[in-house]
C-alpha cells in the first residue's frame, strides 16, 4: 500500500487537531479603497440613487430624445394651440411649435448653463480657498476679503445687468452666474484646507522637500474634494434656478434659442387658457432641482458618514 503524501499527512493532522474533526480555514476580506467605501455608502441612500437614475433619464431624454423626436424646436406645424395628444404629447403653442421639442431644447440649454456654473465656480473657488487656507496671514486676509466682497453683492441684480449685456448667449450667462458664486465654494475649501494643513502627511510632504504648489494640488485639494463635490451638486441646482429667474425676468436666454425659464416666462399669460405651455417646462425645472438636491444629500452622507442619521 503506498505511503500517504505530505499534503495528505498535513490535512490528516489538521483534521485530528481541530475540534469535532473540522478542518480550519483562513478567511480574508479584501480591503476596500476610499472610492469603494464612498460608492457603497451612496448606494445605500435609496432616495439619492433613485434621483440619480431619474436625472440620467431626463438628460437622455433631453439630448437623445430631442435628436430622435420628429419635430425640432423651430419646426412649425399646422396645429396651433393644440392640447396634449398622441401627435403632440406636450401640446403646441400659438404659433404651432411642438412643446415637447421646445421643452427638450430648453432642458439642454438649462442643463448646460447649470453644469458650466458648477464647474467654473468649483474650480475657481477651490483654488482660491486652498491658496488662502494654506498660506494664511496677509494672503488669506486679502483673498477672503475679496470673496466676502463678492458675497455681499446682490446676486440677482448684478446677474440681471451682466446677463442683459451678455446678449442672451447661454455660455456668457453661465460665466456671469459662476463669477458670482465661486466665493461660496472658496469659503468651504478654505475651511477644509485649514484643518488639513496641520496633518501629519502634510508635514511629511514638507520634510521630503515638496513645494507649496505640489502640496496644494497633490495633497490638499484632492483631500478636500469630498466637501467640494457636494457643493458642486448644490451649485448645479442653484444655477438652473437662477437661470430660470433671469430668463423669467427677460435677462437670460433670448429667442430664437430657448430655455426652461424662458418657456415659463413666455407662458405666464396663458396659464388659464393653455396651461400645458406653463406646467410642462415648470415640471422639468422642479424635477431637475429636486433630483440634484437629493443627489447632493446622498454624496454628503457618503463622504461624511458621521452625518448619516441612525435608522432604527
C-alpha positions as CSV (number, residue, x, y, z in Angstrom):
1,X,0.0,0.0,0.0
2,X,1.6,3.4,-1.0
3,X,2.6,5.8,1.7
4,X,0.4,9.0,2.1
5,X,1.8,12.1,0.5
6,X,3.0,15.2,2.5
7,X,-0.2,17.0,1.6
8,X,-2.5,14.2,2.8
9,X,-0.5,13.9,6.0
10,X,-0.9,17.7,6.8
11,X,-4.6,17.6,6.0
12,X,-5.0,14.5,8.3
13,X,-3.1,16.2,11.1
14,X,-5.3,19.4,10.8
15,X,-8.4,17.2,10.9
16,X,-7.3,15.4,14.0
17,X,-6.1,18.6,15.9
18,X,-9.2,20.6,15.1
19,X,-12.3,20.3,17.3
20,X,-15.1,18.0,16.1
21,X,-12.9,16.9,13.2
22,X,-13.4,20.1,11.2
23,X,-10.6,21.5,9.1
24,X,-9.5,25.0,10.0
25,X,-9.6,27.6,7.2
26,X,-8.3,31.1,6.8
27,X,-10.8,33.7,5.6
28,X,-9.6,37.1,4.3
29,X,-11.6,40.1,3.5
30,X,-10.5,42.2,0.5
31,X,-9.6,45.7,1.6
32,X,-11.9,48.4,0.2
33,X,-10.5,51.6,-1.2
34,X,-11.8,55.0,-0.4
35,X,-13.8,55.2,-3.6
36,X,-15.4,51.8,-3.0
37,X,-16.5,52.9,0.5
38,X,-18.0,56.2,-0.7
39,X,-19.8,54.4,-3.6
40,X,-21.1,51.7,-1.1
41,X,-22.5,54.4,1.3
42,X,-24.0,56.3,-1.6
43,X,-25.8,53.2,-3.0
44,X,-27.3,52.7,0.5
45,X,-29.0,56.1,0.1
46,X,-32.1,55.0,-1.8
47,X,-33.5,58.4,-2.5
48,X,-30.2,59.7,-3.9
49,X,-29.9,56.6,-6.1
50,X,-33.4,57.0,-7.4
51,X,-32.8,60.7,-8.0
52,X,-29.6,59.9,-9.9
53,X,-31.5,57.4,-12.2
54,X,-34.3,60.0,-12.8
55,X,-31.7,62.7,-13.6
56,X,-30.0,60.4,-16.1
57,X,-33.3,59.7,-17.7
58,X,-34.0,63.4,-18.0
59,X,-30.6,64.0,-19.6
60,X,-31.0,61.2,-22.1
61,X,-34.5,62.4,-22.9
62,X,-33.2,65.9,-23.5
63,X,-30.3,65.0,-25.7
64,X,-31.1,61.7,-27.3
65,X,-34.9,62.2,-27.3
66,X,-34.6,65.6,-28.8
67,X,-32.5,64.2,-31.6
68,X,-34.9,61.3,-32.2
69,X,-38.2,63.3,-31.9
70,X,-39.8,64.0,-35.3
71,X,-40.2,67.7,-34.6
72,X,-37.4,70.2,-34.0
73,X,-37.7,73.2,-31.6
74,X,-38.1,75.6,-34.6
75,X,-40.5,73.5,-36.7
76,X,-43.9,75.0,-37.2
77,X,-46.9,72.6,-37.5
78,X,-50.4,73.4,-38.7
79,X,-51.7,72.5,-35.2
80,X,-52.0,75.8,-33.4
81,X,-52.6,75.8,-29.6
82,X,-53.4,72.1,-29.6
83,X,-53.8,70.4,-26.2
84,X,-51.6,67.4,-25.4
85,X,-52.3,64.5,-27.7
86,X,-50.5,61.5,-29.2
87,X,-49.2,63.6,-32.0
88,X,-48.0,66.3,-29.6
89,X,-47.6,64.9,-26.1
90,X,-46.9,68.3,-24.6
91,X,-49.3,70.2,-26.9
92,X,-48.4,73.1,-29.2
93,X,-48.1,76.8,-28.7
94,X,-50.0,79.6,-30.6
95,X,-47.5,79.5,-33.5
96,X,-47.8,75.8,-33.9
97,X,-44.4,74.8,-32.4
98,X,-44.3,71.4,-30.7
99,X,-43.9,71.9,-27.0
100,X,-42.1,68.6,-26.4
101,X,-39.4,69.7,-28.8
102,X,-39.3,73.1,-27.1
103,X,-39.0,71.6,-23.6
104,X,-36.3,69.2,-24.6
105,X,-34.3,72.1,-26.2
106,X,-34.9,74.2,-23.1
107,X,-33.7,71.4,-20.9
108,X,-30.5,71.1,-22.9
109,X,-29.7,74.8,-22.5
110,X,-30.6,75.0,-18.8
111,X,-28.5,71.9,-18.0
112,X,-25.6,73.3,-20.0
113,X,-25.8,76.6,-18.1
114,X,-26.1,74.9,-14.6
115,X,-23.2,72.4,-15.3
116,X,-20.9,75.2,-16.6
117,X,-21.8,77.3,-13.5
118,X,-20.9,74.4,-11.2
119,X,-17.6,73.6,-13.0
120,X,-16.4,77.1,-13.2
121,X,-17.4,78.1,-9.7
122,X,-15.9,74.9,-8.2
123,X,-12.5,75.2,-10.0
124,X,-12.0,78.9,-9.2
125,X,-13.4,78.7,-5.7
126,X,-11.4,75.6,-4.7
127,X,-8.1,77.0,-5.9
128,X,-8.9,80.4,-4.3
129,X,-9.8,78.9,-1.0
130,X,-7.0,76.3,-1.0
131,X,-4.3,79.0,-1.5
132,X,-5.9,81.2,1.2
133,X,-6.1,78.4,3.7
134,X,-2.6,77.1,3.1
135,X,-0.7,80.4,3.3
136,X,-2.9,82.1,5.9
137,X,-1.6,85.5,7.1
138,X,-2.0,88.5,4.8
139,X,-2.6,86.4,1.7
140,X,-5.5,84.7,3.4
141,X,-6.8,88.1,4.6
142,X,-6.7,89.7,1.1
143,X,-8.1,86.7,-0.8
144,X,-11.0,86.2,1.6
145,X,-11.9,89.9,1.8
146,X,-12.3,89.8,-1.9
147,X,-14.5,86.8,-1.6
148,X,-16.5,88.5,1.1
149,X,-17.0,91.5,-1.2
150,X,-18.4,89.2,-3.9
151,X,-20.7,87.6,-1.3
152,X,-22.2,91.0,-0.4
153,X,-23.2,91.8,-4.0
154,X,-26.9,91.5,-4.8
155,X,-26.6,88.4,-6.9
156,X,-29.8,88.5,-8.9
157,X,-29.5,92.3,-9.6
158,X,-25.9,92.0,-10.7
159,X,-26.6,88.9,-12.8
160,X,-29.5,90.6,-14.4
161,X,-27.4,93.6,-15.5
162,X,-24.5,91.5,-16.7
163,X,-26.8,88.9,-18.3
164,X,-28.6,91.6,-20.2
165,X,-25.2,92.8,-21.6
166,X,-24.3,89.2,-22.5
167,X,-26.7,89.3,-25.4
168,X,-28.6,86.2,-24.4
169,X,-25.7,83.9,-25.1
170,X,-26.1,80.9,-22.7
171,X,-22.4,80.3,-22.0
172,X,-21.8,84.0,-21.2
173,X,-24.8,83.9,-18.8
174,X,-23.2,80.8,-17.2
175,X,-19.9,82.6,-16.8
176,X,-21.7,85.6,-15.2
177,X,-23.6,83.4,-12.7
178,X,-20.4,81.4,-11.9
179,X,-18.5,84.7,-11.4
180,X,-20.9,85.5,-8.5
181,X,-21.0,82.0,-6.9
182,X,-17.3,80.9,-6.7
183,X,-16.9,82.8,-3.4
184,X,-19.2,80.3,-1.7
185,X,-17.0,77.4,-2.7
186,X,-13.9,79.3,-1.7
187,X,-15.0,79.5,1.9
188,X,-15.8,75.8,2.0
189,X,-12.4,74.9,0.5
190,X,-10.6,77.3,2.8
191,X,-12.2,75.7,5.9
192,X,-11.2,72.2,4.8
193,X,-7.7,73.2,4.0
194,X,-7.2,74.9,7.3
195,X,-8.0,71.6,9.1
196,X,-5.8,69.6,6.7
197,X,-2.6,71.7,6.6
198,X,-1.5,70.7,10.1
199,X,-2.0,66.9,9.4
200,X,1.0,64.5,9.6
201,X,1.0,63.8,5.8
202,X,1.4,67.5,5.0
203,X,4.3,67.7,7.5
204,X,5.8,64.6,5.8
205,X,5.5,66.2,2.4
206,X,7.3,69.3,3.6
207,X,10.0,67.2,5.1
208,X,10.6,65.4,1.8
209,X,11.1,68.8,0.1
210,X,7.7,69.1,-1.7
211,X,7.0,72.7,-2.9
212,X,3.9,74.7,-2.0
213,X,2.2,74.1,-5.3
214,X,2.7,70.4,-5.1
215,X,1.3,70.3,-1.5
216,X,-1.7,72.3,-2.5
217,X,-2.6,70.5,-5.8
218,X,-1.4,67.0,-5.0
219,X,-2.3,66.7,-1.3
220,X,-4.7,69.4,0.0
221,X,-7.1,69.8,-3.0
222,X,-7.6,66.0,-3.5
223,X,-8.4,65.5,0.2
224,X,-10.9,68.4,0.1
225,X,-12.8,67.1,-2.9
226,X,-15.5,65.4,-0.8
227,X,-16.9,68.7,0.5
228,X,-16.2,70.4,-2.8
229,X,-18.1,67.8,-4.8
230,X,-21.1,68.1,-2.5
231,X,-21.1,71.9,-3.0
232,X,-20.7,71.4,-6.8
233,X,-24.0,69.5,-6.9
234,X,-25.7,72.2,-5.0
235,X,-24.4,74.8,-7.5
236,X,-25.9,72.8,-10.3
237,X,-29.3,73.2,-8.7
238,X,-28.7,76.9,-7.9
239,X,-27.5,77.5,-11.5
240,X,-30.7,76.2,-13.1
241,X,-32.9,78.1,-10.7
242,X,-31.0,81.4,-11.2
243,X,-31.1,80.9,-14.9
244,X,-34.8,80.3,-14.7
245,X,-35.2,83.5,-12.7
246,X,-33.1,85.6,-15.1
247,X,-34.9,84.2,-18.2
248,X,-38.3,84.8,-16.5
249,X,-37.3,88.4,-15.9
250,X,-36.1,88.8,-19.5
251,X,-32.3,88.9,-18.8
252,X,-31.4,85.4,-19.6
253,X,-31.6,83.3,-22.8
254,X,-33.3,85.1,-25.6
255,X,-35.2,83.9,-28.8
256,X,-34.6,82.3,-31.2
257,X,-33.0,80.0,-28.7
258,X,-34.9,78.9,-25.6
259,X,-34.5,77.6,-22.0
260,X,-36.9,76.3,-19.4
261,X,-37.1,79.7,-17.7
262,X,-37.8,81.4,-21.0
263,X,-40.6,78.9,-21.7
264,X,-42.2,79.5,-18.3
265,X,-41.9,83.3,-18.8
266,X,-43.5,83.2,-22.3
267,X,-46.4,81.1,-21.0
268,X,-47.3,83.0,-17.8
269,X,-50.1,84.8,-19.6
270,X,-51.6,81.5,-20.9
271,X,-51.8,79.6,-17.6
272,X,-55.6,79.8,-17.6
273,X,-56.2,79.1,-21.3
274,X,-53.3,76.8,-22.3
275,X,-51.8,75.5,-19.0
276,X,-49.7,72.9,-20.8
277,X,-47.4,75.7,-22.0
278,X,-46.6,76.6,-18.4
279,X,-46.7,73.4,-16.4
280,X,-44.5,71.1,-18.6
281,X,-41.4,73.3,-18.5
282,X,-42.1,74.1,-14.9
283,X,-42.3,70.4,-14.1
284,X,-38.9,69.8,-15.6
285,X,-37.4,72.6,-13.6
286,X,-38.8,71.1,-10.4
287,X,-37.6,67.6,-11.2
288,X,-34.1,68.7,-12.1
289,X,-33.7,70.8,-9.0
290,X,-35.1,68.2,-6.6
291,X,-33.1,65.3,-8.0
292,X,-29.8,67.3,-7.8
293,X,-30.6,68.3,-4.2
294,X,-31.2,64.6,-3.3
295,X,-28.1,63.5,-5.0
296,X,-26.2,66.2,-3.0
297,X,-27.6,64.8,0.2
298,X,-26.5,61.3,-0.8
299,X,-23.0,62.5,-1.6
300,X,-22.7,64.4,1.7
301,X,-23.7,61.3,3.6
302,X,-21.3,59.1,1.5
303,X,-18.3,61.4,2.0
304,X,-19.0,62.1,5.7
305,X,-20.8,59.1,7.2
306,X,-20.9,60.8,10.6
307,X,-23.7,63.0,9.3
308,X,-25.8,59.9,8.4
309,X,-28.9,59.6,10.6
310,X,-29.1,56.5,12.6
311,X,-32.1,54.4,11.4
312,X,-33.8,52.1,13.8
